[in-house]
Amino acid sequence: MSDFVTVAKVGEIAEGTGTAFAVNGRMVAVFNDGGTFFAIDDFCPHMGASLAGGYLEEGIVTCPWHAWRFCVQDGKWCDNPKVKVDNFEVRVHENEIQVRVPPRVLPPAPDAQAYPVP
């Protein structure tokens, strides 16, 4: 697993808001919910909107495009908890907000010989 990466200082993410950061090749939304920080995948699985720009209330962020709602603690979609976005470990170390984000693992590319071009 990757190390923690500093994304901001305490005070740079206003309470009740989120901010998107690029970490290990991924976009991560970091939220300040009542002084506690949470991090989830920044992209809504519905249409790809940035969740960091969504409305945050009581631990739930609402996608700014089509109002899909996600728990910032665990990434679960509020309307169907079987669907979720990734969530990431967050810590505050010496006034720095840090996240631990593993690199995204992509599936292997298809074998070119399995799909010959005519």
C-alpha positions as a printed Julia matrix, in Angstrom:
118×3 Matrix{Float64}:
   0.0     0.0     0.0
   1.19    3.5    -0.76
   2.29    5.98    1.85
   0.23    8.91    3.07
   0.33   11.98    0.82
  -0.25   15.53    2.05
  -3.07   17.2     0.13
  -3.81   20.33    2.22
  -3.32   22.0     5.56
  -6.01   22.09    8.21
  -8.04   25.23    7.52
  -7.68   25.04    3.73
 -10.82   22.91    3.3
 -13.72   24.84    4.79
 -16.1    22.98    7.1
 -19.0    21.48    5.16
 -17.12   21.42    1.85
 -14.93   19.16   -0.24
 -11.92   19.68   -2.48
 -10.55   17.42   -5.22
  -6.9    16.36   -5.35
  -4.87   14.19   -7.71
  -3.18   11.42   -5.69
  -1.39    8.4    -7.18
  -3.06    8.87  -10.55
  -6.56    9.15   -9.09
  -8.87   12.06   -8.29
  -9.83   12.05   -4.63
 -12.49   14.21   -2.93
 -11.5    15.22    0.6
 -14.34   16.51    2.79
 -14.36   18.46    6.05
 -17.41   17.21    7.92
 -17.56   19.03   11.26
 -13.78   19.15   11.58
 -13.29   15.49   10.67
 -11.81   14.71    7.27
 -12.95   11.95    4.91
 -11.78   10.96    1.42
 -13.66    9.16   -1.35
 -13.28    8.75   -5.11
 -14.06   12.13   -6.66
 -16.07   10.81   -9.61
 -19.76    9.98   -9.34
 -20.31    6.57  -11.0
 -23.52    7.82  -12.65
 -22.13   10.41  -15.09
 -18.65   11.26  -13.76
 -19.36   14.54  -11.97
 -16.92   15.72   -9.32
 -18.3    14.8    -5.91
 -15.99   17.36   -4.28
 -18.28   20.05   -5.72
 -21.36   18.47   -4.19
 -23.45   19.6    -1.24
 -22.28   18.08    2.07
 -24.65   17.66    5.0
 -24.48   15.26    7.96
 -21.88   13.01    6.36
 -23.67   12.76    3.01
 -22.44   14.41   -0.2
 -24.98   15.01   -2.96
 -23.66   14.91   -6.53
 -24.05   18.35   -8.11
 -25.33   16.96  -11.43
 -28.11   14.47  -10.65
 -28.36   14.36   -6.84
 -26.91   10.9    -6.23
 -25.98   10.8    -2.53
 -22.9     9.12   -1.04
 -21.69    8.62    2.53
 -18.3    10.32    2.85
 -17.24    7.84    5.56
 -17.47    4.66    3.49
 -18.42    5.73   -0.06
 -21.76    3.87   -0.11
 -24.54    5.16   -2.33
 -27.4     6.09    0.0
 -30.11    4.76   -2.34
 -28.45    1.35   -2.83
 -25.66    0.5    -0.35
 -24.49   -2.34   -2.63
 -23.08    0.39   -4.9
 -20.19    2.47   -3.64
 -17.24    4.6    -4.62
 -13.82    3.92   -3.14
 -13.02    5.47    0.21
  -9.53    6.2     1.5
  -7.77    6.47    4.82
  -7.25   10.05    6.05
  -5.13   11.4     8.88
  -4.05   14.8    10.18
  -0.34   14.91   10.89
   1.32   18.12   12.12
  -1.51   20.27   10.72
  -1.38   18.51    7.34
  -4.31   16.57    5.89
  -2.94   13.36    4.43
  -4.58   10.56    2.47
  -3.47    7.04    1.64
  -4.54    6.16   -1.89
  -3.41    2.93   -3.54
  -2.72    3.19   -7.26
  -5.69    2.13   -9.38
  -5.31   -1.42  -10.64
  -6.5    -1.7   -14.21
  -7.59   -4.97  -15.77
  -5.09   -6.48  -18.2
  -5.37   -5.38  -21.82
  -7.06   -7.89  -24.12
  -4.76  -10.18  -26.04
  -4.33   -8.65  -29.5
  -4.07  -12.15  -31.07
  -7.53  -13.01  -29.68
  -9.01  -10.23  -31.83
  -7.35  -10.47  -35.29
  -7.97   -7.65  -37.72
  -9.37   -8.9   -41.07
